[in-house]
Each structure stands twice: as C-alpha cells, then as structure tokens.
Amino acid sequence: MTHNLYPMIFALSVGALAVITALIKSGHFIRYFLLSSISGIGSLFAVNLLSSLTGVSIALNYITLGVSSVFGISGVIGLLLMF
C-alpha cells in the first residue's frame, strides 16, 4: 500500500508549489490564499455536515485540512474523488 503513497505525495507537492507560485505571481498572495483557505475549509465542513444526507464524509485530520486549505474547493473535490 505504501508504494502508491509516494506518487500521491509527489503529485500533491508539485500541485501545492504550482498553486503557491501562481498566488505569489498574482501580487495578492495573502488575500487570495486566505480566501482559498477559508472556502476550502468551509467546503470541507459543509461536506461533513451534509454527510448524514449524502452518506459521504471526509475525515478531519491534518492532511485533509492541509489539502483543503492549500487547494481550496478543488482540493475538497479531489478528496471526495479519492475517497
């Protein structure tokens, strides 16, 4: 199982660097990063609040919070597709 973990970590690292680089080049790094983080974490909590209706939930831990805060709503969608 761990042999599948390393490519996933590599892909997430490259993606995180791409997102952070794009935010820095935009000139509004802090504002866009905070907006992306708030929307990602909010959507993660919304998915878990609606889990009683949909039957789909995402565990709250450091990894899922990190992915949702760096990648925003698209990170939460990726987590939903992965789980």
C-alpha positions as CSV (number, residue, x, y, z in Angstrom):
1,M,0.0,0.0,0.0
2,T,2.9,2.4,0.7
3,H,4.1,2.1,-2.9
4,N,1.0,4.1,-4.0
5,L,1.6,6.7,-1.4
6,Y,4.8,8.2,-2.7
7,P,3.5,9.2,-6.2
8,M,0.5,10.8,-4.5
9,I,2.7,12.8,-2.1
10,F,4.8,13.9,-5.0
11,A,1.8,15.0,-7.1
12,L,0.4,16.9,-4.2
13,S,3.7,18.6,-3.5
14,V,4.1,19.7,-7.1
15,G,0.5,20.9,-7.2
16,A,1.0,22.9,-3.9
17,L,4.1,24.5,-5.3
18,A,2.2,25.4,-8.5
19,V,-0.7,27.0,-6.5
20,I,1.7,28.9,-4.3
21,T,3.7,30.1,-7.2
22,A,0.6,31.4,-9.0
23,L,-0.6,33.1,-5.9
24,I,2.8,34.9,-5.4
25,K,2.9,36.0,-9.1
26,S,-0.6,37.4,-8.8
27,G,0.6,40.1,-6.4
28,H,-2.2,39.4,-3.9
29,F,-0.8,36.4,-2.2
30,I,-2.2,36.9,1.3
31,R,-5.7,37.9,0.2
32,Y,-6.1,35.1,-2.3
33,F,-4.5,32.4,-0.1
34,L,-6.8,33.3,2.8
35,L,-9.8,33.3,0.5
36,S,-8.9,29.9,-0.9
37,S,-8.2,28.5,2.6
38,I,-11.5,29.8,4.0
39,S,-13.5,28.5,1.1
40,G,-11.7,25.1,1.1
41,I,-12.1,24.5,4.9
42,G,-15.7,25.8,4.7
43,S,-16.5,23.3,1.9
44,L,-14.8,20.5,3.9
45,F,-17.0,21.2,6.9
46,A,-20.1,21.5,4.6
47,V,-19.4,18.1,3.2
48,N,-19.2,16.7,6.7
49,L,-22.3,18.5,7.8
50,L,-24.2,17.0,4.9
51,S,-22.8,13.5,5.4
52,S,-26.0,12.4,7.1
53,L,-27.9,13.1,4.0
54,T,-25.4,12.0,1.4
55,G,-23.5,9.2,3.2
56,V,-20.2,10.8,2.1
57,S,-17.8,12.2,4.6
58,I,-14.2,13.1,4.8
59,A,-12.2,12.5,8.0
60,L,-10.9,15.7,9.6
61,N,-7.1,15.4,10.1
62,Y,-4.0,17.4,9.3
63,I,-3.7,16.1,5.8
64,T,-7.3,16.8,4.7
65,L,-7.2,20.2,6.4
66,G,-3.9,21.0,4.6
67,V,-5.2,19.9,1.2
68,S,-8.4,21.8,1.6
69,S,-6.6,25.0,2.8
70,V,-3.9,25.0,0.1
71,F,-6.0,23.8,-2.9
72,G,-9.4,25.2,-1.8
73,I,-12.7,23.8,-3.1
74,S,-10.9,21.9,-5.9
75,G,-8.8,20.1,-3.2
76,V,-12.0,19.1,-1.4
77,I,-13.4,17.8,-4.7
78,G,-10.2,15.8,-5.2
79,L,-10.5,14.4,-1.7
80,L,-14.1,13.3,-2.5
81,L,-13.0,11.6,-5.7
82,M,-10.1,9.9,-3.9
83,F,-12.2,8.6,-1.0
